[in-house]
């Protein structure tokens, strides 16, 4: 929340908010990877955080909102979807045989 306030009110860069959110969400996956013992979440989190960082850089460079949206919004969504659709993924809720 503080980051969003700083970005919008102090830096006056509301176009960077999406990049910030993606970065923070990606960073949270590192904690989830440890807590849930899912090493693949480290990769997913780093990838989403990288997308957020790219979005922040694009915003700083004055890129169009569409470019920021693709880098920090659509691409992280695709990564999340791909992470649950990848072959070999085991369902933790599936009954054990």
N, C-alpha and C positions, 0 to 999 in steps of 0.2 A: 504494500500500500504506500509506503513512504517513497519507494522508487517511482511509482506512478505520479505522485504529487510533485516530486522533484523534476521529473521529465516534463510534466505539463505546465507547472506554475513557475518553476525557477528557470528551467532551460527553455521554456516556451517551444517545445518540440513534440507536439502531440502525435506527429507522424512516427515517432520512435516508440510509442507505447506498445505496439504489437511485437516489435523486436524484443523489448524488455520482458514482456509476458512469456514469450517463447523461451527466452534465456532462463528465466526463473523456473519455469516448468521443467525444462531440461535438467537444470541443476538439482531439482527435487528428486529426479529419478536415481541419482547416486545414493541418496539416503534410502530410497525404496529398495535398491539393489542389495544393500547391506541388510536391511531389516527383513526382507523377504527371501534372502539368499538366492537371488536371481542375478547372476553375473551379466546376463545379456542386457539387463537394464542399464548397466554402465555405458554400454555402447549406444543404446537408444537415447539415453540422457545426454551423452556427449554430442550426439548427432543433432538432437533438438536444440541444445544450447548453442551449437555452432550455427544453426539456422537463425536463431535469435540474434546472435552476434552479427551475422551478415545483415539482418534486418536493421540493426542499430547503425551499422556502418553505412548502409544505403540511405538511411534517414539522415545521417550526419552529412552525407554528400549531396543531399537534396534530390534524391532519386524520386521518380513518380510513385504515388501510393500503390499503384498496381504491382510494381516491382517489389516493394516492401511486403505487400500482402502475399505474393507468391513465395518469397524467401522465408518469411517469418510466420505465415499462416497456413498456406496450402501445403508446402513441403513438410512441415512437422506433422500435419494431419495425415499425409500419405505415409510418413515413417511410422506413426502410431498404428495405422491400419495394417501396414505391411508386417509389423511386429506380431500382430495377433493372427495373421494369415500365413505366416511362414511355415514351410514344411518341417516336420520333426518337432514342432512345438507340442508339449504335453499339457493337457488340461488338468490343473491342480484340483478341480472339483470332480473329475472323473473317478468312478469307483475303482478301487484296486482289485486286481484278480487274484 
